[in-house]
Amino acid sequence: GQFWLKQFYQQIQPYLGQYHFAIRGFADPRPLRPDSAAKYVDNLQLSTLRSLAVIRYFQTLGIPIRQMRIQGFGELYLKVDDLERLEDEKLKRKPTALYDLARTVAIIVEPKEE
């Protein structure tokens, strides 16, 4: 993860003053496992903490926190029937675009408003 985040930073660094970054975290639709439930309240909290981890890393690279927004979406953008597909380990399917967001963090680059 950090390798790709640093690659992104190196590409965007000359233009940092021109953009804001929305850091969006996602989770999958499965309920938290008992060992994870001890650490997180729900998937929404888990996805928000994923976003926060990226923000903290970007801070160490020099991106000011005022240029970043944290967004945790949990499993809100996933289809309900994806859960059934997850349960069938034998089913070899190409993930839908919506499910591709599960367990990820997306970085949305937005121009600064003047």
C-alpha positions as CSV (number, residue, x, y, z in Angstrom):
1,G,0.0,0.0,0.0
2,Q,2.6,2.6,1.0
3,F,4.6,2.0,-2.2
4,W,1.6,3.0,-4.3
5,L,0.7,5.9,-2.1
6,K,4.2,7.2,-2.4
7,Q,4.1,6.8,-6.1
8,F,0.9,8.8,-6.2
9,Y,2.4,11.5,-4.0
10,Q,5.5,11.8,-6.2
11,Q,3.3,12.4,-9.3
12,I,1.0,14.9,-7.6
13,Q,3.6,16.8,-5.5
14,P,4.4,19.6,-8.0
15,Y,0.6,20.4,-8.0
16,L,-0.3,20.0,-4.3
17,G,-1.4,23.6,-3.9
18,Q,-4.0,23.2,-6.6
19,Y,-6.0,20.3,-5.2
20,H,-7.9,18.8,-2.3
21,F,-8.0,15.1,-1.7
22,A,-11.0,13.0,-0.6
23,I,-9.8,9.8,1.0
24,R,-12.6,7.3,0.8
25,G,-12.4,4.0,2.6
26,F,-14.6,1.0,1.9
27,A,-15.3,-2.4,3.6
28,D,-17.0,-5.5,2.3
29,P,-20.6,-6.5,3.1
30,R,-19.7,-9.3,5.5
31,P,-20.4,-8.8,9.2
32,L,-17.2,-8.3,11.3
33,R,-15.6,-11.5,12.5
34,P,-15.6,-11.9,16.3
35,D,-11.9,-11.1,16.5
36,S,-12.4,-7.9,14.5
37,A,-15.5,-6.9,16.4
38,A,-13.4,-6.4,19.4
39,K,-11.5,-3.6,17.5
40,Y,-14.2,-2.1,15.4
41,V,-17.9,-1.2,16.0
42,D,-18.9,-2.0,12.4
43,N,-17.8,-1.8,8.8
44,L,-18.4,1.9,8.7
45,Q,-15.8,2.5,11.4
46,L,-13.4,0.1,9.8
47,S,-13.6,1.9,6.4
48,T,-13.1,5.3,8.1
49,L,-10.0,4.1,9.9
50,R,-8.6,2.8,6.6
51,S,-9.0,6.3,5.2
52,L,-7.4,7.8,8.3
53,A,-4.4,5.5,7.9
54,V,-3.9,6.9,4.4
55,I,-4.3,10.5,5.6
56,R,-1.7,10.0,8.4
57,Y,0.7,8.5,5.8
58,F,0.2,11.4,3.4
59,Q,0.8,13.8,6.3
60,T,4.3,12.2,6.8
61,L,5.0,12.9,3.2
62,G,4.1,16.6,3.5
63,I,0.4,16.9,2.4
64,P,-1.3,19.4,4.7
65,I,-4.3,17.9,6.6
66,R,-6.4,20.9,5.5
67,Q,-6.2,19.6,1.9
68,M,-7.6,16.2,2.8
69,R,-11.1,14.9,3.7
70,I,-11.8,11.6,5.4
71,Q,-14.7,9.6,4.1
72,G,-15.7,6.1,5.4
73,F,-18.4,4.4,3.3
74,G,-18.4,0.9,4.9
75,E,-20.2,-1.4,2.6
76,L,-22.7,1.3,1.4
77,Y,-21.7,1.1,-2.3
78,L,-21.8,-2.6,-2.6
79,K,-24.7,-4.7,-4.0
80,V,-26.6,-6.9,-1.5
81,D,-26.3,-10.0,-3.7
82,D,-22.5,-9.7,-3.6
83,L,-22.6,-11.2,-0.1
84,E,-24.2,-14.4,-1.6
85,R,-21.4,-14.6,-4.2
86,L,-18.8,-14.2,-1.5
87,E,-20.1,-17.3,0.3
88,D,-19.7,-19.5,-2.8
89,E,-15.9,-20.1,-2.9
90,K,-16.3,-22.3,-6.0
91,L,-17.9,-19.5,-8.1
92,K,-15.2,-18.0,-10.3
93,R,-16.6,-14.6,-11.3
94,K,-15.3,-11.3,-12.4
95,P,-15.9,-8.8,-9.6
96,T,-18.5,-6.1,-10.4
97,A,-17.3,-2.5,-10.5
98,L,-19.1,-1.9,-7.2
99,Y,-17.6,-4.8,-5.4
100,D,-14.1,-3.8,-6.6
101,L,-14.3,-1.0,-3.9
102,A,-14.5,-3.5,-1.1
103,R,-11.5,-3.4,1.4
104,T,-10.0,-0.5,-0.5
105,V,-9.2,3.2,-0.2
106,A,-9.9,5.5,-3.1
107,I,-8.2,8.9,-3.5
108,I,-10.4,11.5,-5.2
109,V,-8.5,14.5,-6.5
110,E,-10.6,17.6,-6.6
111,P,-9.6,21.1,-7.8
112,K,-9.4,23.8,-5.1
113,E,-12.2,26.3,-5.2
114,E,-10.9,29.8,-5.5
